[in-house]
Amino acid sequence: MGQNDLMAEGSPPTATAGDAPATEPRLEPAPAPDGTTPRGRATRWRGGRRLSTGHEIYWWVEIGIVLVFDLIYETVRNMNHSGAARAYDNAVRVIDIEKFVGLYQEPNIQHWALRQRWLVIGSNYFYGSLYIVVTVCGLIWLYRKHPDSYPLWRNTLLVGTLLGLIGFATFPLMPPRLLPTMAASGYSSFHFVDTLVKYPTFWSFDSSAMKSISNQYAAMPSLHCGWSLWACSVFYPRVKSWWAKALALTFPVATITVVMLTANHYWLDAVGGAIIFLVGYGAARLVTRAGRVPKHDEPPVEPAAGAAVAA
């Protein structure tokens, strides 16, 4: 009787010496009744959130990233080694470009607004506060309500702001409100008014303290406008009510209007802000994997006993 005849029909084949040992798939323990796994509960215990792709983000790490980045941003932004003459010359170049295309309307817009005292004062406070408040609220809201989207939009904000720093360093630009300060040296003031000086506010960039710590010529590109487009892109597709969507769409329009009413920016600065936002978003999509691409080492999760399998 041959060797094959010795094997009972239907019996499983035995492994030979040359066969590689079978590898069982690595499975995580079944989820608890509340749907969480031990790894997920550990992530929450450390103050984190587990994304659908298997990545983990932690609020205290994110705060650290923001604080370190803000320190770098403020340090680089305020390393101003350019004189007023160079910043003024660049302002004249911007104005000449706007005149060439027939869209130099900033003086007319501000002169109209100066007749409305309440509008100017409100614009001062809008300019000095809302861009920070809305941006921080957007980050917190994404982290809590849409964590899968958070890494992409956090990176968009970081890359766009870094591009803004490059603009500040390579193209110092005197904002319209500071052009009158050059009149005593024989330069044209272009008939702008510094609304933070003329109208009451809690702060003024012309105070001695602000002048010592703030780069007065960091105007191109406008981060106010770039961040407002970021906020619109974050909120508009995710909010549900019509009025919230309307607010999201209105915010960048209001920001662009305010920066011109207060003579803090030219409209070309707003164009620069839009460019760094778009480039930042494109770069962030290239480098961001968390929340978008599953981790290669993520083990499969064994479904709980009796759990229905989603179609």
Buried (B, 14 or more C-beta within 10 A) or exposed (E): EEEEEEEEEEEEEEEEEEEEEEEEEEEBEEBEEEEBBEBBBEBEEEEBBBBEBBBBBBBEEBEEEBEEBEEEBEEBBBEBEBEBEBBBBBBBEBBEEBEEEEEBEBBEBBEEBBEEEEBBBBBBEBBBEBBEEBBEBBBEBBBEEBBBBBBBBBBBBBBBBBBBBEBBBEBBBBBBBBBBBBEEEEBEBBEBBBBBEBBEBEEBBBEEEEEEEBBBBBBBBBBBBBBBBBBBBBBBEBBEEEEEBEBBEEBBEBBBBBBBBBBBBBBBBBBBBBBBBBBBBEBBEEEBEBBBEEEEEEEEBBEBEEEEEEE
